[in-house]
Amino acid sequence: MQLEAMKEQLQHIIQEYSAGKLNLKEQIELSGQLADHQNREAEQILHNDWKSALESNLISDRDLKPVLDRVHHRIRLNETNKVVRLTFMQHFQRIAAILIFPLLLSFLAYFYFQDKPTATPTSFAEIECPMGVRTKFQLPDGSTGYLNSGSRLKYPVQFNGERKVELSGEAFFDVVHNAEIPFHVNTRNLDIKVLGTTFNVIANEDEQTEEIVLQTGKVDVSSRNGKQLAVLSPNEQLILDIEKRTFTKNEIEASQYTSWKEGKLVFRNENMQQVARRLSRWYNAEVVVDDRLLDDYTFHATFIDEPLDEVLKLLSITTPLSYKEEKRQSDADGVFQKRKIVLKINQSKINQFR
């Protein structure tokens, strides 16, 4: 009795499919039974069902008549002056194939979309630090850092599979260690890869150099096209010349390049070109050395939140230089240019520093 009930249920399901009444789950279950060569009951029910339908000519126009019409049409196209007889098994194989094919497609589609992860768009956050301000930040993985005046940092609100941020300007990073997921800082020209370390990056859009200073740990520096440039150790600096596409690697005291986050401007025996470049960044001004004789002099000092004018006065006292501020010009919209300070040698003071 149980076997008969199963046969009746299977026959009912096949009839429901022919009427287009099965849902996706029921179609998948039916396709599994029809694809099972050991399931003689399913084969027999199909055999009896289609034989009865063919013999009684009760095949519905909706399901099988178009199928048979297509079969006969193809025969008429391919055979001329020749009588062709389709045996019952030929009818059965063609009809069964048309039944099983959409079921198989439904089966594959169900599991394809079931297992395929749904792609979700990544949301980004951006921190823009105003001029004259330093901003502390914390990233989704717990890494922290400081963003310097006029800088911008873009990062995903959640790290999914990778830790990557984009920097324009200057920032100090204290990265949480994760050996399996490296941390990347991307600038216009560099890809800086770290596992867990503290380092400083300078990548101002209006400058022809980009700099990395490593305080602790190790960083792997590459170009944006994937070419490795150098691996830095603590108290090492890499300077990329964007125009020449060359770089230099120097030994430095990292603390003098990272103390800005504490409001300290530190110089340790730096030449005047380096001093001018760092003053320009710190005060958002244009400080230029207009005399090569100044390259022979170095500067050693620490400033804590001092205005630019006070720093320039101290420079003129402790080195044989003089400075002049050029008149600021404004554009058509009334916006004034940056302050421009020109450093020159003071001939009358040279003997005092020999």
Number of C-alpha atoms within 10 A of each C-alpha: 6 7 9 10 10 12 16 13 12 18 17 12 18 21 14 14 17 15 12 11 13 16 10 14 12 15 20 18 13 21 20 15 16 19 13 11 9 10 12 12 17 19 17 12 16 19 17 11 15 21 16 13 14 15 10 9 10 12 15 12 9 11 15 18 14 12 16 15 11 12 14 14 11 11 14 14 8 9 10 9 6 9 8 11 7 10 8 13 12 11 17 18 12 13 17 16 12 14 17 17 12 13 22 17 12 17 19 13 12 14 10 11 10 10 8 8 8 8 6 6 6 11 9 11 11 14 15 16 19 14 13 11 12 19 16 14 16 13 18 12 15 11 17 16 19 21 26 25 21 19 23 19 20 17 20 18 14 15 15 10 9 13 19 19 19 16 22 20 23 22 27 26 22 18 22 18 17 13 10 9 15 18 24 20 20 20 22 15 16 23 23 22 19 23 18 20 19 22 27 21 25 22 23 20 13 7 13 12 19 22 19 26 30 27 25 17 17 19 24 16 22 18 18 14 9 10 11 14 18 15 15 22 16 19 18 20 24 21 16 22 15 14 8 9 10 11 15 12 17 12 13 16 17 19 16 15 25 24 15 20 17 11 14 16 21 21 20 16 13 16 16 24 19 16 21 20 16 18 19 19 19 17 16 17 18 17 24 19 21 14 14 11 14 19 14 8 15 17 16 13 14 14 14 12 11 12 10 14 9 10 16 17 12 11 20 17 12 14 19 21 23 17 19 12 12 10 10 10 11 11 8 6 6 8 9 11 13 15 16 17 20 16 23 19 20 16 10 9 15 12 8 9 9 6
